[in-house]
C-alpha cells in the first residue's frame, strides 16, 4: 500500500498489480478487482510503437483482471 501511495507515472500500474496479487492471496477478491479496475481506468497508454515498460505493466494488470473474472 505504501508503494502505491508513493508511486508516480507507470509505477502506479506496477504497484497496483503487486498489491492486487497480495489482496487476492489474502482472500480479498472484490478489493483486488476494484483496485485493478481503478488502475486500468487511470492508465495512460502510450502508442504501441513506443518502447516503454508501461505496456508490460498494463498487460500484467489486464492478466490479473482476467484471473479475477473482471470485464475488459
N, CA, C and O atoms as a CHARMM CRD file, in Angstrom:
* protein
*
  288
    1    1 UNK  N      0.82800  -1.20100   0.00000 PROA 1      0.00000
    2    1 UNK  CA     0.00000   0.00000   0.00000 PROA 1      0.00000
    3    1 UNK  C      0.86300   1.25100   0.00000 PROA 1      0.00000
    4    1 UNK  O      0.53100   2.24600  -0.64400 PROA 1      0.00000
    5    2 UNK  N      1.97000   1.19400   0.72500 PROA 2      0.00000
    6    2 UNK  CA     2.86300   2.35100   0.77200 PROA 2      0.00000
    7    2 UNK  C      3.47400   2.61500  -0.60100 PROA 2      0.00000
    8    2 UNK  O      3.58600   3.76800  -1.01800 PROA 2      0.00000
    9    3 UNK  N      3.86600   1.56300  -1.30100 PROA 3      0.00000
   10    3 UNK  CA     4.43900   1.73100  -2.64200 PROA 3      0.00000
   11    3 UNK  C      3.42800   2.37400  -3.57600 PROA 3      0.00000
   12    3 UNK  O      3.78200   3.24500  -4.37100 PROA 3      0.00000
   13    4 UNK  N      2.19000   1.95900  -3.49000 PROA 4      0.00000
   14    4 UNK  CA     1.14600   2.52900  -4.33900 PROA 4      0.00000
   15    4 UNK  C      0.90500   3.99600  -3.98300 PROA 4      0.00000
   16    4 UNK  O      0.70000   4.82900  -4.86500 PROA 4      0.00000
   17    5 UNK  N      0.93000   4.29800  -2.71300 PROA 5      0.00000
   18    5 UNK  CA     0.69500   5.67400  -2.27300 PROA 5      0.00000
   19    5 UNK  C      1.79600   6.62100  -2.74100 PROA 5      0.00000
   20    5 UNK  O      1.54000   7.80000  -2.98400 PROA 5      0.00000
   21    6 UNK  N      3.01700   6.11300  -2.86700 PROA 6      0.00000
   22    6 UNK  CA     4.14600   6.95100  -3.25200 PROA 6      0.00000
   23    6 UNK  C      4.47800   6.88900  -4.74000 PROA 6      0.00000
   24    6 UNK  O      5.29400   7.67000  -5.22900 PROA 6      0.00000
   25    7 UNK  N      3.85500   5.96900  -5.45400 PROA 7      0.00000
   26    7 UNK  CA     4.18800   5.74400  -6.86700 PROA 7      0.00000
   27    7 UNK  C      3.75900   6.91100  -7.74300 PROA 7      0.00000
   28    7 UNK  O      2.80600   7.63200  -7.44800 PROA 7      0.00000
   29    8 UNK  N      4.50400   7.06700  -8.83300 PROA 8      0.00000
   30    8 UNK  CA     4.19300   8.08900  -9.83100 PROA 8      0.00000
   31    8 UNK  C      4.30000   7.46100 -11.21200 PROA 8      0.00000
   32    8 UNK  O      5.03800   6.49500 -11.40300 PROA 8      0.00000
   33    9 UNK  N      3.57500   7.99900 -12.16200 PROA 9      0.00000
   34    9 UNK  CA     3.66300   7.51600 -13.52900 PROA 9      0.00000
   35    9 UNK  C      3.28300   6.05300 -13.65500 PROA 9      0.00000
   36    9 UNK  O      2.34100   5.58700 -13.01500 PROA 9      0.00000
   37   10 UNK  N      4.02600   5.33100 -14.48900 PROA 10     0.00000
   38   10 UNK  CA     3.67800   3.93100 -14.72300 PROA 10     0.00000
   39   10 UNK  C      3.99900   3.03000 -13.52900 PROA 10     0.00000
   40   10 UNK  O      3.59200   1.86900 -13.50200 PROA 10     0.00000
   41   11 UNK  N      4.72400   3.55800 -12.55000 PROA 11     0.00000
   42   11 UNK  CA     4.98000   2.77400 -11.34000 PROA 11     0.00000
   43   11 UNK  C      3.69300   2.53700 -10.54500 PROA 11     0.00000
   44   11 UNK  O      3.61800   1.60100  -9.75000 PROA 11     0.00000
   45   12 UNK  N      2.68900   3.38100 -10.75800 PROA 12     0.00000
   46   12 UNK  CA     1.37700   3.16600 -10.14200 PROA 12     0.00000
   47   12 UNK  C      0.80400   1.84200 -10.63800 PROA 12     0.00000
   48   12 UNK  O      0.22500   1.08000  -9.86400 PROA 12     0.00000
   49   13 UNK  N      0.96900   1.57600 -11.92500 PROA 13     0.00000
   50   13 UNK  CA     0.45200   0.33700 -12.50700 PROA 13     0.00000
   51   13 UNK  C      1.16100  -0.87700 -11.90600 PROA 13     0.00000
   52   13 UNK  O      0.52700  -1.87500 -11.56600 PROA 13     0.00000
   53   14 UNK  N      2.45700  -0.77600 -11.78500 PROA 14     0.00000
   54   14 UNK  CA     3.24400  -1.87800 -11.23400 PROA 14     0.00000
   55   14 UNK  C      2.86900  -2.14300  -9.78400 PROA 14     0.00000
   56   14 UNK  O      2.68200  -3.29400  -9.38900 PROA 14     0.00000
   57   15 UNK  N      2.76000  -1.08800  -8.99400 PROA 15     0.00000
   58   15 UNK  CA     2.39600  -1.23900  -7.58600 PROA 15     0.00000
   59   15 UNK  C      0.97800  -1.77500  -7.43000 PROA 15     0.00000
   60   15 UNK  O      0.71600  -2.58100  -6.53800 PROA 15     0.00000
   61   16 UNK  N      0.06300  -1.33500  -8.28900 PROA 16     0.00000
   62   16 UNK  CA    -1.32500  -1.80700  -8.22200 PROA 16     0.00000
   63   16 UNK  C     -1.40900  -3.29200  -8.54000 PROA 16     0.00000
   64   16 UNK  O     -2.17600  -4.02200  -7.91100 PROA 16     0.00000
   65   17 UNK  N     -0.62800  -3.73900  -9.50600 PROA 17     0.00000
   66   17 UNK  CA    -0.64800  -5.16700  -9.85900 PROA 17     0.00000
   67   17 UNK  C     -0.12200  -6.00500  -8.70300 PROA 17     0.00000
   68   17 UNK  O     -0.69500  -7.04500  -8.37700 PROA 17     0.00000
   69   18 UNK  N      0.95100  -5.56400  -8.09100 PROA 18     0.00000
   70   18 UNK  CA     1.51200  -6.31600  -6.96000 PROA 18     0.00000
   71   18 UNK  C      0.55900  -6.33500  -5.76700 PROA 18     0.00000
   72   18 UNK  O      0.35800  -7.37900  -5.14600 PROA 18     0.00000
   73   19 UNK  N     -0.02500  -5.18100  -5.44800 PROA 19     0.00000
   74   19 UNK  CA    -0.97300  -5.13000  -4.34000 PROA 19     0.00000
   75   19 UNK  C     -2.20200  -5.96500  -4.66400 PROA 19     0.00000
   76   19 UNK  O     -2.74100  -6.63700  -3.78500 PROA 19     0.00000
   77   20 UNK  N     -2.64600  -5.93200  -5.89800 PROA 20     0.00000
   78   20 UNK  CA    -3.79300  -6.75100  -6.30500 PROA 20     0.00000
   79   20 UNK  C     -3.53800  -8.23000  -6.07900 PROA 20     0.00000
   80   20 UNK  O     -4.42400  -8.95600  -5.62800 PROA 20     0.00000
   81   21 UNK  N     -2.34100  -8.67400  -6.38700 PROA 21     0.00000
   82   21 UNK  CA    -1.99300 -10.09000  -6.17200 PROA 21     0.00000
   83   21 UNK  C     -1.93400 -10.42300  -4.67800 PROA 21     0.00000
   84   21 UNK  O     -2.33400 -11.51200  -4.26700 PROA 21     0.00000
   85   22 UNK  N     -1.43900  -9.49200  -3.87700 PROA 22     0.00000
   86   22 UNK  CA    -1.40400  -9.70000  -2.42400 PROA 22     0.00000
   87   22 UNK  C     -2.83000  -9.78400  -1.88300 PROA 22     0.00000
   88   22 UNK  O     -3.14100 -10.65700  -1.07200 PROA 22     0.00000
   89   23 UNK  N     -3.68600  -8.88300  -2.32900 PROA 23     0.00000
   90   23 UNK  CA    -5.07900  -8.90500  -1.87200 PROA 23     0.00000
   91   23 UNK  C     -5.77500 -10.20100  -2.27500 PROA 23     0.00000
   92   23 UNK  O     -6.52100 -10.78300  -1.48800 PROA 23     0.00000
   93   24 UNK  N     -5.52800 -10.64700  -3.49900 PROA 24     0.00000
   94   24 UNK  CA    -6.11900 -11.89800  -3.96100 PROA 24     0.00000
   95   24 UNK  C     -5.64900 -13.06600  -3.10000 PROA 24     0.00000
   96   24 UNK  O     -6.45000 -13.91200  -2.70200 PROA 24     0.00000
   97   25 UNK  N     -4.35900 -13.11100  -2.81500 PROA 25     0.00000
   98   25 UNK  CA    -3.81300 -14.17700  -1.97400 PROA 25     0.00000
   99   25 UNK  C     -4.39700 -14.13000  -0.55800 PROA 25     0.00000
  100   25 UNK  O     -4.50000 -15.15700   0.11300 PROA 25     0.00000
  101   26 UNK  N     -4.77400 -12.94000  -0.11800 PROA 26     0.00000
  102   26 UNK  CA    -5.37000 -12.77400   1.19900 PROA 26     0.00000
  103   26 UNK  C     -6.88000 -12.96400   1.21700 PROA 26     0.00000
  104   26 UNK  O     -7.52900 -12.74400   2.23900 PROA 26     0.00000
  105   27 UNK  N     -7.43400 -13.37200   0.08300 PROA 27     0.00000
  106   27 UNK  CA    -8.86900 -13.63600   0.01600 PROA 27     0.00000
  107   27 UNK  C     -9.72700 -12.40200  -0.19300 PROA 27     0.00000
  108   27 UNK  O    -10.94300 -12.45500  -0.00800 PROA 27     0.00000
  109   28 UNK  N     -9.11700 -11.30000  -0.57200 PROA 28     0.00000
  110   28 UNK  CA    -9.86900 -10.05300  -0.76300 PROA 28     0.00000
  111   28 UNK  C    -10.09800  -9.81700  -2.25400 PROA 28     0.00000
  112   28 UNK  O     -9.60400  -8.85000  -2.83400 PROA 28     0.00000
  113   29 UNK  N    -10.85000 -10.71700  -2.84700 PROA 29     0.00000
  114   29 UNK  CA   -11.11000 -10.72200  -4.28500 PROA 29     0.00000
  115   29 UNK  C    -11.74400  -9.42200  -4.76100 PROA 29     0.00000
  116   29 UNK  O    -11.27400  -8.82200  -5.72800 PROA 29     0.00000
  117   30 UNK  N    -12.79000  -8.98700  -4.10100 PROA 30     0.00000
  118   30 UNK  CA   -13.50600  -7.77200  -4.53200 PROA 30     0.00000
  119   30 UNK  C    -12.60800  -6.53700  -4.44300 PROA 30     0.00000
  120   30 UNK  O    -12.63400  -5.68300  -5.33000 PROA 30     0.00000
  121   31 UNK  N    -11.82900  -6.44300  -3.39100 PROA 31     0.00000
  122   31 UNK  CA   -10.93000  -5.30300  -3.23600 PROA 31     0.00000
  123   31 UNK  C     -9.85100  -5.32300  -4.32200 PROA 31     0.00000
  124   31 UNK  O     -9.50200  -4.28300  -4.88000 PROA 31     0.00000
  125   32 UNK  N     -9.33500  -6.50200  -4.61200 PROA 32     0.00000
  126   32 UNK  CA    -8.32700  -6.64400  -5.66800 PROA 32     0.00000
  127   32 UNK  C     -8.89600  -6.24100  -7.01500 PROA 32     0.00000
  128   32 UNK  O     -8.25000  -5.51900  -7.77500 PROA 32     0.00000
  129   33 UNK  N    -10.09900  -6.70100  -7.31500 PROA 33     0.00000
  130   33 UNK  CA   -10.72500  -6.37600  -8.59500 PROA 33     0.00000
  131   33 UNK  C    -10.98900  -4.87600  -8.70700 PROA 33     0.00000
  132   33 UNK  O    -10.78600  -4.29300  -9.77200 PROA 33     0.00000
  133   34 UNK  N    -11.43300  -4.25500  -7.63800 PROA 34     0.00000
  134   34 UNK  CA   -11.66600  -2.81000  -7.64300 PROA 34     0.00000
  135   34 UNK  C    -10.37700  -2.02600  -7.85700 PROA 34     0.00000
  136   34 UNK  O    -10.35800  -1.04000  -8.59400 PROA 34     0.00000
  137   35 UNK  N     -9.31300  -2.46000  -7.21700 PROA 35     0.00000
  138   35 UNK  CA    -8.01500  -1.80700  -7.36800 PROA 35     0.00000
  139   35 UNK  C     -7.51400  -1.91200  -8.80500 PROA 35     0.00000
  140   35 UNK  O     -7.04400  -0.92900  -9.37900 PROA 35     0.00000
  141   36 UNK  N     -7.61700  -3.09800  -9.37500 PROA 36     0.00000
  142   36 UNK  CA    -7.16800  -3.32000 -10.74900 PROA 36     0.00000
  143   36 UNK  C     -8.00200  -2.48800 -11.72500 PROA 36     0.00000
  144   36 UNK  O     -7.45600  -1.85700 -12.63000 PROA 36     0.00000
  145   37 UNK  N     -9.30300  -2.48700 -11.54200 PROA 37     0.00000
  146   37 UNK  CA   -10.17300  -1.70800 -12.42700 PROA 37     0.00000
  147   37 UNK  C     -9.84400  -0.21800 -12.35700 PROA 37     0.00000
  148   37 UNK  O     -9.81100   0.46400 -13.38100 PROA 37     0.00000
  149   38 UNK  N     -9.60600   0.27500 -11.16300 PROA 38     0.00000
  150   38 UNK  CA    -9.27200   1.69100 -10.98500 PROA 38     0.00000
  151   38 UNK  C     -7.93200   2.02100 -11.64500 PROA 38     0.00000
  152   38 UNK  O     -7.80200   3.05100 -12.30600 PROA 38     0.00000
  153   39 UNK  N     -6.94500   1.15400 -11.46700 PROA 39     0.00000
  154   39 UNK  CA    -5.62200   1.39700 -12.05100 PROA 39     0.00000
  155   39 UNK  C     -5.69900   1.38000 -13.57800 PROA 39     0.00000
  156   39 UNK  O     -5.08500   2.21900 -14.23800 PROA 39     0.00000
  157   40 UNK  N     -6.44200   0.43800 -14.13700 PROA 40     0.00000
  158   40 UNK  CA    -6.56900   0.36600 -15.59200 PROA 40     0.00000
  159   40 UNK  C     -7.33800   1.56200 -16.14400 PROA 40     0.00000
  160   40 UNK  O     -7.02100   2.06600 -17.22200 PROA 40     0.00000
  161   41 UNK  N     -8.33700   2.01000 -15.41300 PROA 41     0.00000
  162   41 UNK  CA    -9.12500   3.15800 -15.86900 PROA 41     0.00000
  163   41 UNK  C     -8.27400   4.42600 -15.91200 PROA 41     0.00000
  164   41 UNK  O     -8.48800   5.28600 -16.76600 PROA 41     0.00000
  165   42 UNK  N     -7.32000   4.54600 -15.00900 PROA 42     0.00000
  166   42 UNK  CA    -6.48500   5.73400 -14.95200 PROA 42     0.00000
  167   42 UNK  C     -5.19000   5.62100 -15.75000 PROA 42     0.00000
  168   42 UNK  O     -4.39200   6.55800 -15.78400 PROA 42     0.00000
  169   43 UNK  N     -4.98400   4.47200 -16.39100 PROA 43     0.00000
  170   43 UNK  CA    -3.72700   4.23700 -17.09900 PROA 43     0.00000
  171   43 UNK  C     -3.65100   5.03500 -18.39500 PROA 43     0.00000
  172   43 UNK  O     -4.58900   5.05500 -19.19200 PROA 43     0.00000
  173   44 UNK  N     -2.52500   5.68500 -18.58100 PROA 44     0.00000
  174   44 UNK  CA    -2.23100   6.34800 -19.84400 PROA 44     0.00000
  175   44 UNK  C     -1.48100   5.34400 -20.69000 PROA 44     0.00000
  176   44 UNK  O     -0.41900   4.85800 -20.30200 PROA 44     0.00000
  177   45 UNK  N     -2.04100   5.03500 -21.84900 PROA 45     0.00000
  178   45 UNK  CA    -1.43300   4.02000 -22.71100 PROA 45     0.00000
  179   45 UNK  C     -0.70800   4.67600 -23.88300 PROA 45     0.00000
  180   45 UNK  O     -1.34600   5.22700 -24.78000 PROA 45     0.00000
  181   46 UNK  N      0.62100   4.61900 -23.87600 PROA 46     0.00000
  182   46 UNK  CA     1.36800   5.18300 -24.99500 PROA 46     0.00000
  183   46 UNK  C      1.12200   4.38000 -26.26800 PROA 46     0.00000
  184   46 UNK  O      0.64200   3.24800 -26.21400 PROA 46     0.00000
  185   47 UNK  N      1.44900   4.96400 -27.39300 PROA 47     0.00000
  186   47 UNK  CA     1.33600   4.27200 -28.67200 PROA 47     0.00000
  187   47 UNK  C      2.12700   2.96200 -28.60600 PROA 47     0.00000
  188   47 UNK  O      3.22700   2.93400 -28.05400 PROA 47     0.00000
  189   48 UNK  N      1.57900   1.87900 -29.16300 PROA 48     0.00000
  190   48 UNK  CA     2.27000   0.58500 -29.11900 PROA 48     0.00000
  191   48 UNK  C      3.66900   0.59400 -29.74100 PROA 48     0.00000
  192   48 UNK  O      4.49700  -0.25600 -29.41500 PROA 48     0.00000
  193   49 UNK  N      3.92900   1.53700 -30.62000 PROA 49     0.00000
  194   49 UNK  CA     5.24600   1.59100 -31.25700 PROA 49     0.00000
  195   49 UNK  C      6.32200   2.17700 -30.34200 PROA 49     0.00000
  196   49 UNK  O      7.51300   2.07000 -30.63700 PROA 49     0.00000
  197   50 UNK  N      5.91100   2.79000 -29.24000 PROA 50     0.00000
  198   50 UNK  CA     6.85800   3.38900 -28.30600 PROA 50     0.00000
  199   50 UNK  C      7.37700   2.29400 -27.36300 PROA 50     0.00000
  200   50 UNK  O      6.59200   1.55700 -26.76600 PROA 50     0.00000
  201   51 UNK  N      8.68100   2.20000 -27.23800 PROA 51     0.00000
  202   51 UNK  CA     9.30900   1.16200 -26.42000 PROA 51     0.00000
  203   51 UNK  C      9.42800   1.63700 -24.96700 PROA 51     0.00000
  204   51 UNK  O     10.43400   2.22400 -24.56900 PROA 51     0.00000
  205   52 UNK  N      8.37100   1.36500 -24.18600 PROA 52     0.00000
  206   52 UNK  CA     8.34300   1.73000 -22.77000 PROA 52     0.00000
  207   52 UNK  C      7.78700   0.56100 -21.96500 PROA 52     0.00000
  208   52 UNK  O      7.08500  -0.29600 -22.50200 PROA 52     0.00000
  209   53 UNK  N      8.10400   0.53500 -20.68800 PROA 53     0.00000
  210   53 UNK  CA     7.65800  -0.56200 -19.82700 PROA 53     0.00000
  211   53 UNK  C      6.16800  -0.48000 -19.48700 PROA 53     0.00000
  212   53 UNK  O      5.59000  -1.44300 -18.98300 PROA 53     0.00000
  213   54 UNK  N      5.55500   0.66100 -19.76100 PROA 54     0.00000
  214   54 UNK  CA     4.13600   0.83500 -19.45100 PROA 54     0.00000
  215   54 UNK  C      3.29200  -0.27300 -20.07600 PROA 54     0.00000
  216   54 UNK  O      2.34200  -0.75400 -19.45700 PROA 54     0.00000
  217   55 UNK  N      3.63000  -0.67400 -21.28400 PROA 55     0.00000
  218   55 UNK  CA     2.86900  -1.73600 -21.96400 PROA 55     0.00000
  219   55 UNK  C      2.89500  -3.03100 -21.14100 PROA 55     0.00000
  220   55 UNK  O      1.88000  -3.71600 -21.01800 PROA 55     0.00000
  221   56 UNK  N      4.05600  -3.35300 -20.58500 PROA 56     0.00000
  222   56 UNK  CA     4.19700  -4.56900 -19.77700 PROA 56     0.00000
  223   56 UNK  C      3.35100  -4.47100 -18.50300 PROA 56     0.00000
  224   56 UNK  O      2.71800  -5.44800 -18.10100 PROA 56     0.00000
  225   57 UNK  N      3.34000  -3.30800 -17.87900 PROA 57     0.00000
  226   57 UNK  CA     2.57500  -3.13100 -16.64700 PROA 57     0.00000
  227   57 UNK  C      1.06500  -3.19300 -16.90400 PROA 57     0.00000
  228   57 UNK  O      0.32100  -3.77600 -16.11500 PROA 57     0.00000
  229   58 UNK  N      0.62300  -2.59400 -17.99700 PROA 58     0.00000
  230   58 UNK  CA    -0.80300  -2.66200 -18.35100 PROA 58     0.00000
  231   58 UNK  C     -1.19300  -4.10600 -18.63500 PROA 58     0.00000
  232   58 UNK  O     -2.25000  -4.55900 -18.19400 PROA 58     0.00000
  233   59 UNK  N     -0.35400  -4.83100 -19.36500 PROA 59     0.00000
  234   59 UNK  CA    -0.63600  -6.23600 -19.67900 PROA 59     0.00000
  235   59 UNK  C     -0.74000  -7.06000 -18.39600 PROA 59     0.00000
  236   59 UNK  O     -1.62100  -7.91300 -18.28300 PROA 59     0.00000
  237   60 UNK  N      0.14300  -6.81900 -17.43500 PROA 60     0.00000
  238   60 UNK  CA     0.09700  -7.55500 -16.16200 PROA 60     0.00000
  239   60 UNK  C     -1.21000  -7.27400 -15.42100 PROA 60     0.00000
  240   60 UNK  O     -1.80500  -8.18200 -14.84000 PROA 60     0.00000
  241   61 UNK  N     -1.65400  -6.02100 -15.44300 PROA 61     0.00000
  242   61 UNK  CA    -2.93300  -5.68200 -14.80100 PROA 61     0.00000
  243   61 UNK  C     -4.10000  -6.32600 -15.53900 PROA 61     0.00000
  244   61 UNK  O     -5.03600  -6.81500 -14.90600 PROA 61     0.00000
  245   62 UNK  N     -4.05700  -6.33200 -16.85300 PROA 62     0.00000
  246   62 UNK  CA    -5.13200  -6.96600 -17.63200 PROA 62     0.00000
  247   62 UNK  C     -5.17500  -8.46800 -17.36900 PROA 62     0.00000
  248   62 UNK  O     -6.25300  -9.05700 -17.29500 PROA 62     0.00000
  249   63 UNK  N     -4.01800  -9.08100 -17.23000 PROA 63     0.00000
  250   63 UNK  CA    -3.96300 -10.51100 -16.92100 PROA 63     0.00000
  251   63 UNK  C     -4.57200 -10.77900 -15.55000 PROA 63     0.00000
  252   63 UNK  O     -5.34300 -11.72400 -15.38300 PROA 63     0.00000
  253   64 UNK  N     -4.23000  -9.95300 -14.57500 PROA 64     0.00000
  254   64 UNK  CA    -4.79600 -10.11400 -13.23800 PROA 64     0.00000
  255   64 UNK  C     -6.30400  -9.88600 -13.26300 PROA 64     0.00000
  256   64 UNK  O     -7.05700 -10.63000 -12.63500 PROA 64     0.00000
  257   65 UNK  N     -6.74300  -8.85900 -13.98900 PROA 65     0.00000
  258   65 UNK  CA    -8.18800  -8.61300 -14.11200 PROA 65     0.00000
  259   65 UNK  C     -8.89800  -9.84000 -14.67000 PROA 65     0.00000
  260   65 UNK  O     -9.96300 -10.21800 -14.18200 PROA 65     0.00000
  261   66 UNK  N     -8.31600 -10.45700 -15.68400 PROA 66     0.00000
  262   66 UNK  CA    -8.91000 -11.66100 -16.28200 PROA 66     0.00000
  263   66 UNK  C     -8.92900 -12.81900 -15.28300 PROA 66     0.00000
  264   66 UNK  O     -9.90000 -13.57400 -15.22600 PROA 66     0.00000
  265   67 UNK  N     -7.86700 -12.96100 -14.50100 PROA 67     0.00000
  266   67 UNK  CA    -7.81800 -14.00500 -13.47700 PROA 67     0.00000
  267   67 UNK  C     -8.89700 -13.78600 -12.41500 PROA 67     0.00000
  268   67 UNK  O     -9.44400 -14.73500 -11.85400 PROA 67     0.00000
  269   68 UNK  N     -9.18500 -12.51100 -12.15600 PROA 68     0.00000
  270   68 UNK  CA   -10.20300 -12.17400 -11.15900 PROA 68     0.00000
  271   68 UNK  C    -11.61800 -12.25500 -11.72900 PROA 68     0.00000
  272   68 UNK  O    -12.59700 -12.14600 -10.99000 PROA 68     0.00000
  273   69 UNK  N    -11.71900 -12.44300 -13.03200 PROA 69     0.00000
  274   69 UNK  CA   -13.03500 -12.54900 -13.66400 PROA 69     0.00000
  275   69 UNK  C    -13.66000 -11.21100 -13.97500 PROA 69     0.00000
  276   69 UNK  O    -14.87500 -11.11500 -14.15100 PROA 69     0.00000
  277   70 UNK  N    -12.83100 -10.16100 -14.04600 PROA 70     0.00000
  278   70 UNK  CA   -13.33100  -8.82500 -14.35400 PROA 70     0.00000
  279   70 UNK  C    -13.59800  -8.65200 -15.83900 PROA 70     0.00000
  280   70 UNK  O    -13.14700  -9.44500 -16.66600 PROA 70     0.00000
  281   71 UNK  N    -14.33100  -7.61100 -16.15700 PROA 71     0.00000
  282   71 UNK  CA   -14.66800  -7.33400 -17.54800 PROA 71     0.00000
  283   71 UNK  C    -13.60100  -6.44500 -18.18100 PROA 71     0.00000
  284   71 UNK  O    -13.07000  -5.54400 -17.53200 PROA 71     0.00000
  285   72 UNK  N    -13.29100  -6.70200 -19.44900 PROA 72     0.00000
  286   72 UNK  CA   -12.32000  -5.84300 -20.14800 PROA 72     0.00000
  287   72 UNK  C    -12.84300  -4.44100 -20.35800 PROA 72     0.00000
  288   72 UNK  O    -12.14800  -3.60100 -20.93000 PROA 72     0.00000
